[in-house]
Amino acid sequence: MAFLSDTLARVKPSPTIMMTNKTLELKAAGRDVIGLSAGEPDFDTPDNIKEAAVAAIAAGKTKYTSVDGIPELKRAVCAKLKRDNGLDYEPAQVSIGTGGKQVLYNALMATLNPGDEVIIPAPYWVSYPDMVLLAGGEPVIIEGPLETGFKITPEALEEAITPRTKWLIFNSPSNPTGAGYSWDELKALTEVLMRHPQVHILSDDMYEHLVYDDFTFCTVAEVEPGLYDRTLTVNGVSKAYAMTGWRIGYAAGPVELIGAMRKIQSQSTSNPCTISQWAALEALEGTQDFIAPNNRLFKRRRDIVVEMLNAIPGITCPKPDGAFYVYPSIAGLIGKTSKGGTLIDSDEAFATALLEENDVAAVFGAAFGLSPNFRISYATSEENLIEACTRIQAFCDGLT
Ligand SMILES: Cc1ncc(COP(=O)(O)O)c(C=O)c1O
């Protein structure tokens, strides 16, 4: 009898961990590596949020709470969804979990049976396909290539839907590309979804507040109210409020699904951290004033990175609408050889040689399901970004 489960064999180890380990190894050896692989803001959590957590501790709010969240936070989530997205939800339709990640995982665990298909547009957040596999489902990948701004077309969506399709996982603005769907683009996708009542939609709105220029965020149930009953709207405080370590995410959707998710959570982690829930309440209800200045900073950084990368022959870097990532294509560099003698026959070879030879850690595109690209997170200082792009330029100049 095998000790490890068969389910585990369906899941691959995270390719991003390989890059992280390599970065740590080089740093330990004294190399001055610039890490651009982190998926979190470099800002500190705002003081009003930290103070709410300290006050919660002082007031003895340190015990278990109801499994899927305190009523105060559920009500604040309902108010937020009404205020920002024009969506009406009752607290009974809300689930609070340990990060958006747990909420997504609960939803998939609560609904997937063997053979159920989940459509995932690529490039995708690395966790989606493996979560589907862990839950016993089948990921069905459809590509959103560079030519369509890393977005899927209604035709591609229509083609991928089968009678076994249970979910579409939709993420805009996207990790890893930063691409955001306009109202009209999303409407065109929802028209397809309206024709297939067996398909539910997981709308991952994690980067809602991190948008630039004149891009306006919109979410599935808002764009097509006819999909309200089959949409789970997922969001969290990690990104916009610089609270990645506090681990609070939430979802709103059909009561039956929320109840099923509660059952899973009750037998795994119970409630998310009590103190973090009180902090998240302040995040949602307190001042939102820091979001705009943070976004101005992110936009400046995005513009620097996009301009510097596009100046490199062989690299094409679209300008993203949101999040804090760029996803440049290296199609023009495939087949070349680095100064150190590595044949650049894939984006993995590119990212590995870039790290080994020029000390920049980025994540290769294959990890996100679309090649040949790499992902840079620009959630770091301008100084770091300029130095990193200068090193990438030097690496590419050395290719023959
Ligand atoms: C697209 C997307 N969804 C969900 C998450 C999960 O975030 P958290 O679990 O911190 O709420 C992340 C984090 O990187 C993400 O990029």
The ligand as a MOL file (V3000), in Angstrom:
LIG
                    3D

  0  0  0     0  0            999 V3000
M  V30 BEGIN CTAB
M  V30 COUNTS 16 16 0 0 0
M  V30 BEGIN ATOM
M  V30 1 C -5.3000 35.8270 -9.1110 0
M  V30 2 C -5.1660 35.5430 -7.6610 0
M  V30 3 N -6.2020 35.0160 -7.0130 0
M  V30 4 C -6.1420 34.7230 -5.7200 0
M  V30 5 C -4.9850 34.9450 -4.9940 0
M  V30 6 C -4.9920 34.5720 -3.5430 0
M  V30 7 O -4.7020 35.6060 -2.6890 0
M  V30 8 P -4.9080 35.4670 -1.1250 0
M  V30 9 O -5.0060 34.0210 -0.7970 0
M  V30 10 O -3.7050 36.1120 -0.5200 0
M  V30 11 O -6.1740 36.1800 -0.7900 0
M  V30 12 C -3.8580 35.4620 -5.6320 0
M  V30 13 C -2.5920 35.6370 -4.9230 0
M  V30 14 O -1.5300 35.7520 -5.4590 0
M  V30 15 C -3.9510 35.7800 -7.0120 0
M  V30 16 O -2.9230 36.2930 -7.6770 0
M  V30 END ATOM
M  V30 BEGIN BOND
M  V30 1 1 1 2
M  V30 2 1 2 3
M  V30 3 2 2 15
M  V30 4 2 3 4
M  V30 5 1 4 5
M  V30 6 1 5 6
M  V30 7 2 5 12
M  V30 8 1 6 7
M  V30 9 1 7 8
M  V30 10 2 8 9
M  V30 11 1 8 10
M  V30 12 1 8 11
M  V30 13 1 12 13
M  V30 14 1 12 15
M  V30 15 2 13 14
M  V30 16 1 15 16
M  V30 END BOND
M  V30 END CTAB
M  END
